[in-house]
């Protein structure tokens, strides 16, 4: 079902993919597609695709410090506006990239990852290897399933959760995983995206 839906999604979204690619190439130096190693099922690494939303060769230290603070339960971890994994007003993001994130269009190339079998349409967010090293043993249960383009926390108030709360929802998803739950998450994701409550 993942492959069939992802294939249909790529066909339907092909005009959008073409337009976004041209806009990204025209508006800032660098390629349109960003490739990054993430961890999938069983903590196996794979190359994830996204539309590039940042300037080329950005320093990631600001993001590393941000994530470490979010995972420190002794400090307030609510991000305010944006998602639990995204900085607010991140200076590394291009003007076009900001709109792509808000509309979640930067995620469209991940449909190729679904077709390749690296990801599912629904599942925990694929994380960076260094992020996974910061997770507790309890939260590493999330690696028992394939990561997804959307998931339980994205459809449950993705701009209002702390990172710890989001990881707890990942664990709940693994424990409750079923076809009906996946369908419910996909249905709940649509109004979230259409309401532009994505990353800013």
Number of C-alpha atoms within 10 A of each C-alpha: 8 15 17 10 14 20 16 13 13 18 11 11 14 13 11 13 18 10 10 20 16 13 12 20 14 12 11 17 10 15 14 20 18 17 14 12 15 22 23 26 17 13 18 13 17 17 14 24 20 19 24 26 22 19 16 15 8 11 10 10 9 13 14 13 10 16 19 13 15 20 19 13 12 8 9 11 20 17 19 13 17 21 24 26 20 17 20 14 11 13 12 18 19 18 14 16 21 19 18 20 22 18 19 20 19 23 17 20 20 23 27 18 22 24 18 11 12 23 26 24 25 24 25 30 25 26 18 14 15 11 15 17 10 14 14 11 10 10 18 17 18 27 23 15 19 24 25 21 21 21 26 29 27 26 19 16 15 22 22 17 21 21 23 18 15 25 25 17 20 25 21 16 21 18 12 11 14 11 10 9 15 19 13 13 21 18 12 17 20 11 12 18 17 12 11 14 20 22 22 22
